[in-house]
Amino acid sequence: MADFGVYVHYPWCRSRCSYCDFAVAIAPLSEIPQARYRDAILDELCAGAAAFSGRTLVSIYFGGGTPSLWPAADLAAVIARVRETFAARGALEITLEANPTDCTAANLAGWRAAGITRLSIGAQSVDARELCTLGRDHRMGDGATAIAAAREAGFSSLSADFILGIPGPSAQARAEASIRAAIALFPEHLSIYELTVEPRTALARQIARGEVTTVAADALGDIYEHAHDQLSAAGYEHYEISSYARPGQRAVHNSLYWRGAEYLGLGVGAWSFLLDEGGGGQRWGNVRAAGRYLRGDRVAEREALSAADVAADGIWLGLRTAAGISVDLAAHDPDLIAWLEAENLARIDDHRILPTARGFLFADRVAARVLAGAGKADNRAVTQKG
């Protein structure tokens, strides 16, 4: 039976970060319809489960938004129903994205009792000015405090997010400080993202008005490469563009996306992916408005995928990982292999196409070339955070 995962999107936040373009809604905690949303998720699970029968569940991931605002009892109800619905193999990886300020002793105990096995803590930076630029609702030191509290509560699988290339002076020095802090915390997993400025965000508007200045591409490349060197020297495996793990601690759920496995997405803005016997498949995404979702609206977009579409996606996703792809996967497009080598974006080793450091830096360019070679428009679906 093929492995698959379940992603559950919780859309509410206390405030919107300046760089955020995810499907989120802002509301005071007292106004969030927690139980209604839980029931809507369970209803969608019931409706969509049959399509994934015969698969083996390996992970559940609660993303957002800020799913650490959801009461532990609601998390527990969703986890229990997912486990009842699908056959699983061994211990499941069950991840909760958590804001540092939500990592109180009471919440941590509740999450463990609910069945959460892994926390992904959004530290983002250790610089007070950067946190302000990002519009985060936590402050310097909160990330480290959250990780220490999670350890004390008994969590043995922790991931932390950090963002590089945040606008402002001395970007290199600030990034180095964050990476040093990340290494000192020594979580099992680290997600190190380059800041992406999405056009509809507050940060994009600030840049357009000249209020903040983005980090130059060359400087951003230097920051990325230096972070890679620091993390590798500290014993972290760089196994995907933005993902580093201590040996044996790679993210199970995230890895499903990168190897083209199936997943069921539940909730506002969540995406699902299902293969068919002919090598093609389908991908669908939910509405991004919480009100519509609670009224019973579900799917907003649906795309039928040919076998060639799925194969092309497998190539560009695989080239995001240190393992790369088999040469055989790209044999239909020899010009692609020649281009990757000529541009120093990948190298051939033991019949595999492996991305170089430059290939990681220009992964979007690689993806666009792969899709163009397959005759596809570059309309990659946003697979939810993992």
ABEGO torsion letter per residue (X at the ends): XBBBBBBBBBABBABBBAABABBBBBBBAAABBAAAAAAAAAAAAAAAAAAABGBBBABBBBBOEBAAABBAAAAAAAAAAAAAABBBBEBBBBBBBBBAAABBAAAAAAAAAAGBABBBBBAGBABAAAAAAAGBABBBGAAAAAAAAAAAAGBABBBBBBBBGBBEBGAAAAAAAAAAAAAAAGBABBBBBBBBBBAABAAAAAAAAGABBBBBAAAAAAAAAAAAAAAAAAGBBBABAABBBBBGABBAAAAAAAAGBBBBBBEBGBBBBBBBAAGBEBBBBBBABAAAAAAGBBBABBBBBBAAAAAAAAAAAAAABAAEBBAAAAAABAAAAAAAAAAGABBBBGGBBBBBAAAAAAAAAAAAAAAAAAGBBBABBBBBBX
